[in-house]
Amino acid sequence: MPEVAVLRIGHRPERDQRVTTHVGLAARALGARGMYLAADDRGVVASIQDVVSRWGGDFFVEDGVKWRQCIRDWKAAGGIVVHLTMYGLPMTDLVDEIRSLDRVLIVVGAEKVPGEVYGLADYNVSVTTQPHSEISSLALFLDRLFEGSELNREYPDAKIRIEPAKVGKKTVER
């Protein structure tokens, strides 16, 4: 399976904190190694780092990233760039090919994505050709990419974990 990171572009701190935090949380929970945020937002970083410290894992989040440079650096290190957009080629046609690669940077936008991103991406991938959330696109893409293996991932360094239960809620803290 490839090493995966997410690049969040178009984040507007005054409007998008909750959604961008959820992009990071979905990325973490569904198998990505980290998130680059092309904006300065220490609140988003702190929220995600707090989850990582309590729920475990080695997920990173870095804000203040210049998105063009992030893409160039990723490619220079041998990675490929997947831009999730409803205007791309169908995910179902591309996911097997992408899964065979070593390093994948997934670009998800907030507001209108600069046209330049379409040209810089190695793959413009459509999860569906209908408007929907970048969180749902990312979740579906990661699930298909990792073939469900991310759903049973364990975090040995977690301070809190869920004890699955048919009824009620049970957590274990250490």
C-alpha positions as semicolon CSV with decimal commas, in nm:
position;residue;x (nm);y (nm);z (nm)
1;M;0,000;0,000;0,000
2;P;0,124;0,349;-0,072
3;E;0,230;0,609;0,181
4;V;-0,045;0,873;0,169
5;A;-0,063;1,236;0,276
6;V;-0,332;1,497;0,214
7;L;-0,284;1,854;0,095
8;R;-0,572;2,082;0,190
9;I;-0,591;2,396;-0,025
10;G;-0,831;2,688;-0,027
11;H;-0,884;2,682;0,350
12;R;-1,040;3,003;0,483
13;P;-0,966;3,021;0,858
14;E;-1,273;3,232;0,934
15;R;-1,509;2,982;0,764
16;D;-1,348;2,640;0,722
17;Q;-1,197;2,538;1,057
18;R;-1,448;2,266;1,131
19;V;-1,449;2,118;0,780
20;T;-1,069;2,127;0,750
21;T;-1,035;1,965;1,093
22;H;-1,270;1,692;0,972
23;V;-1,063;1,647;0,655
24;G;-0,762;1,583;0,882
25;L;-0,952;1,352;1,115
26;A;-1,092;1,149;0,825
27;A;-0,745;1,130;0,669
28;R;-0,597;1,005;0,998
29;A;-0,871;0,753;1,073
30;L;-0,871;0,614;0,720
31;G;-0,501;0,551;0,674
32;A;-0,319;0,868;0,565
33;R;0,011;0,954;0,737
34;G;-0,049;1,326;0,759
35;M;-0,196;1,648;0,627
36;Y;-0,040;1,960;0,483
37;L;-0,254;2,272;0,522
38;A;-0,198;2,551;0,271
39;A;-0,300;2,818;0,524
40;D;-0,198;2,940;0,866
41;D;-0,441;2,795;1,118
42;R;-0,295;2,685;1,450
43;G;-0,645;2,600;1,575
44;V;-0,686;2,323;1,318
45;V;-0,336;2,195;1,391
46;A;-0,398;2,193;1,767
47;S;-0,733;2,012;1,730
48;I;-0,585;1,735;1,519
49;Q;-0,272;1,703;1,735
50;D;-0,495;1,671;2,042
51;V;-0,679;1,378;1,882
52;V;-0,349;1,213;1,786
53;S;-0,212;1,252;2,141
54;R;-0,522;1,089;2,294
55;W;-0,623;0,836;2,028
56;G;-0,274;0,737;1,910
57;G;-0,082;0,710;1,590
58;D;0,187;0,913;1,424
59;F;-0,029;1,135;1,201
60;F;0,130;1,472;1,129
61;V;-0,031;1,804;1,044
62;E;0,164;2,098;0,911
63;D;0,014;2,439;0,841
64;G;0,156;2,737;0,654
65;V;0,246;2,519;0,357
66;K;0,282;2,674;0,012
67;W;0,072;2,438;-0,200
68;R;0,274;2,469;-0,523
69;Q;0,598;2,396;-0,338
70;C;0,438;2,107;-0,149
71;I;0,332;1,948;-0,479
72;R;0,675;2,008;-0,638
73;D;0,857;1,866;-0,335
74;W;0,631;1,560;-0,323
75;K;0,692;1,488;-0,692
76;A;1,067;1,553;-0,660
77;A;1,077;1,285;-0,388
78;G;0,918;1,035;-0,627
79;G;0,555;1,073;-0,526
80;I;0,247;1,124;-0,739
81;V;-0,034;1,373;-0,691
82;V;-0,403;1,281;-0,694
83;H;-0,647;1,571;-0,711
84;L;-0,999;1,478;-0,599
85;T;-1,246;1,664;-0,819
86;M;-1,584;1,584;-0,965
87;Y;-1,439;1,680;-1,305
88;G;-1,177;1,404;-1,315
89;L;-1,171;1,049;-1,444
90;P;-1,375;0,793;-1,247
91;M;-1,213;0,668;-0,926
92;T;-1,326;0,316;-1,006
93;D;-1,116;0,323;-1,324
94;L;-0,799;0,450;-1,153
95;V;-0,783;0,325;-0,795
96;D;-0,606;-0,006;-0,873
97;E;-0,334;0,176;-1,066
98;I;-0,290;0,435;-0,790
99;R;-0,278;0,163;-0,523
100;S;0,029;0,014;-0,692
101;L;0,230;0,335;-0,642
102;D;0,463;0,412;-0,348
103;R;0,375;0,767;-0,242
104;V;0,046;0,948;-0,298
105;L;-0,038;1,309;-0,215
106;I;-0,413;1,366;-0,225
107;V;-0,520;1,723;-0,295
108;V;-0,859;1,833;-0,161
109;G;-0,991;2,183;-0,203
110;A;-1,220;2,408;-0,003
111;E;-1,323;2,700;-0,220
112;K;-1,262;2,705;-0,594
113;V;-0,942;2,515;-0,673
114;P;-0,690;2,704;-0,888
115;G;-0,688;2,570;-1,245
116;E;-0,315;2,513;-1,215
117;V;-0,382;2,220;-0,979
118;Y;-0,545;2,024;-1,263
119;G;-0,224;2,049;-1,462
120;L;0,011;1,973;-1,172
121;A;-0,182;1,662;-1,067
122;D;-0,079;1,326;-1,207
123;Y;-0,438;1,211;-1,165
124;N;-0,757;1,419;-1,151
125;V;-0,995;1,172;-0,990
126;S;-1,371;1,191;-0,965
127;V;-1,529;1,000;-0,678
128;T;-1,863;1,095;-0,832
129;T;-1,968;1,352;-1,089
130;Q;-2,213;1,512;-0,849
131;P;-2,149;1,790;-0,598
132;H;-2,065;1,662;-0,251
133;S;-1,824;1,716;0,035
134;E;-1,446;1,697;0,017
135;I;-1,465;1,492;0,337
136;S;-1,684;1,229;0,173
137;S;-1,461;1,225;-0,138
138;L;-1,152;1,173;0,074
139;A;-1,317;0,902;0,286
140;L;-1,443;0,706;-0,011
141;F;-1,115;0,736;-0,199
142;L;-0,906;0,624;0,101
143;D;-1,139;0,332;0,168
144;R;-1,112;0,213;-0,192
145;L;-0,737;0,276;-0,197
146;F;-0,673;0,073;0,119
147;E;-0,946;-0,183;0,038
148;G;-1,097;-0,156;0,386
149;S;-0,777;-0,254;0,569
150;E;-0,771;0,088;0,739
151;L;-1,100;0,013;0,915
152;N;-0,941;-0,231;1,161
153;R;-0,619;-0,040;1,222
154;E;-0,500;-0,040;1,581
155;Y;-0,312;0,238;1,757
156;P;-0,098;0,074;2,029
157;D;0,003;0,409;2,178
158;A;-0,358;0,525;2,222
159;K;-0,458;0,660;2,563
160;I;-0,823;0,604;2,476
161;R;-0,976;0,330;2,268
162;I;-1,325;0,210;2,194
163;E;-1,433;-0,130;2,317
164;P;-1,683;-0,245;2,052
165;A;-2,024;-0,311;2,203
166;K;-2,357;-0,417;2,058
167;V;-2,536;-0,177;2,293
168;G;-2,411;0,135;2,467
169;K;-2,071;0,302;2,467
170;K;-1,756;0,166;2,624
171;T;-1,412;0,324;2,620
172;V;-1,092;0,202;2,776
173;E;-0,841;0,458;2,904
174;R;-0,484;0,393;3,003
